Amino acid sequence: MHDPADDPTTRKHTDEPGRLAEAGYQHVDGGQAAAATIDWWSRSAAEYLADHGEQLGAADFRWCPEGLREADAHLLGDLAQLRRAQVLEVGAGAAQCSRWLRAQGVAALASEPAAGMVAAAAQLDAATGIEVPMVQADARSLPLATGSMDVVFTAFGALSFVPDPQQVHAEVARVLRPGGRWVFSVTHPLRWAFPDDPTSAGLTAHRSYFDRRPYAETDTEGRVLYAEFHRTLADHVRDVVGAGLTITGMVEPEWPAENTTVWGGWGPERGALLPGTLIVTTELR
Ligand SMILES: C[S@@+](CC[C@H](N)C(=O)[O-])C[C@H]1O[C@@H](n2cnc3c(N)ncnc32)[C@H](O)[C@@H]1O
């Protein structure tokens, strides 16, 4: 009998293996998938932070598993400008990036829909003594005034977990003031053609880059337990431009020789040959 848990080409997320019936690229109800995935993040916050908390730091701003730091990349602008700005992080998780910004004297506000992640952020606030104001919200519907933000960003939050990332870009464009900046990192679109494996076994394309079916784990009734959605590079460009934003740059961070860590499908072996992360910088003009 086919057991999805045995398929080596995909890394399973569900915390209820007994319920898992299918894991793979399949059509799903997007609305239910997005809600179930927020629930998954909420339930899995503690385990995720136990696995990756050391790499993320408590008050550190890394854009990606490659390790590119905002302190070196300045993708949000220089710190002197940021200290005069209203900055919002969406899909913030435990708000490590916003906590780093606040430690630099920047008025950063974090938003995150998963209650478990909001609670984890409060724990990191207490542990570090650096408090990040947090609103619990889906990035597609932010409880913030139009034109109230100078800079909005996310490091791997929100966009990959919704069927309608256009709605995230539109909502960010709404809360930005004219001239404001939106910067986001996502899994590099090319990676979707390859198995979720950081070793040489992950170097052979095994599916079409153009197949937009999400990766989803579903139960016996077809209900989604966890999902991630794929956008090609051209899709990302179309989504951003469609929201009235202008692309000002893209970064494909290279894997640095000194980074020996593995994070899911990211690691030094494959990172030496293929990009793992795409960062897009945009402005509302
Ligand atoms: C990979 S984490 C990114 C957060 C942090 N930078 C990190 O690396 O841990 C993904 C985050 O996106 C959030 N997320 C999922 N669906 C979302 C949505 N619809 N709107 C906003 N954030 C969402 C998850 O709850 C999770 O905290």
The ligand as an SDF file (V2000), in Angstrom:
LIG
                    3D

 27 29  0  0  0  0  0  0  0  0999 V2000
    8.9370   30.3730    7.7570 C   0  0  0  0  0  0  0  0  0  0  0  0
    7.9820   31.3270    8.8880 S   0  0  0  0  0  0  0  0  0  0  0  0
    8.6460   32.9380    8.6160 C   0  0  0  0  0  0  0  0  0  0  0  0
    8.7830   33.6850    9.9110 C   0  0  0  0  0  0  0  0  0  0  0  0
   10.2020   33.9230   10.3830 C   0  0  0  0  0  0  0  0  0  0  0  0
   10.9090   34.8550    9.5220 N   0  0  0  0  0  0  0  0  0  0  0  0
   10.9180   32.5860   10.4260 C   0  0  0  0  0  0  0  0  0  0  0  0
   11.7800   32.3420    9.5690 O   0  0  0  0  0  0  0  0  0  0  0  0
   10.6180   31.7990   11.3180 O   0  0  0  0  0  0  0  0  0  0  0  0
    6.4220   31.4780    8.0480 C   0  0  0  0  0  0  0  0  0  0  0  0
    5.3850   32.3070    8.7990 C   0  0  0  0  0  0  0  0  0  0  0  0
    4.3500   32.6840    7.8850 O   0  0  0  0  0  0  0  0  0  0  0  0
    3.1480   32.6930    8.6400 C   0  0  0  0  0  0  0  0  0  0  0  0
    1.9490   32.6350    7.7870 N   0  0  0  0  0  0  0  0  0  0  0  0
    1.2920   31.5590    7.3130 C   0  0  0  0  0  0  0  0  0  0  0  0
    0.1720   31.9560    6.6640 N   0  0  0  0  0  0  0  0  0  0  0  0
    0.1390   33.3120    6.7380 C   0  0  0  0  0  0  0  0  0  0  0  0
   -0.7790   34.2970    6.2770 C   0  0  0  0  0  0  0  0  0  0  0  0
   -1.8820   33.9590    5.5990 N   0  0  0  0  0  0  0  0  0  0  0  0
   -0.5150   35.6000    6.5680 N   0  0  0  0  0  0  0  0  0  0  0  0
    0.6010   35.9450    7.2510 C   0  0  0  0  0  0  0  0  0  0  0  0
    1.5050   35.0480    7.7000 N   0  0  0  0  0  0  0  0  0  0  0  0
    1.2760   33.7410    7.4470 C   0  0  0  0  0  0  0  0  0  0  0  0
    3.2770   31.4630    9.5130 C   0  0  0  0  0  0  0  0  0  0  0  0
    2.3460   31.4590   10.5650 O   0  0  0  0  0  0  0  0  0  0  0  0
    4.7350   31.5310    9.9430 C   0  0  0  0  0  0  0  0  0  0  0  0
    4.8960   32.2020   11.1540 O   0  0  0  0  0  0  0  0  0  0  0  0
  1  2  1  0
  2  3  1  0
  2 10  1  0
  3  4  1  0
  4  5  1  0
  5  6  1  0
  5  7  1  0
  7  8  2  0
  7  9  1  0
 10 11  1  0
 11 12  1  0
 11 26  1  0
 12 13  1  0
 13 14  1  0
 13 24  1  0
 14 15  1  0
 14 23  1  0
 15 16  2  0
 16 17  1  0
 17 18  1  0
 17 23  2  0
 18 19  1  0
 18 20  2  0
 20 21  1  0
 21 22  2  0
 22 23  1  0
 24 25  1  0
 24 26  1  0
 26 27  1  0
M  CHG  2   2   1   9  -1
M  END
$$$$
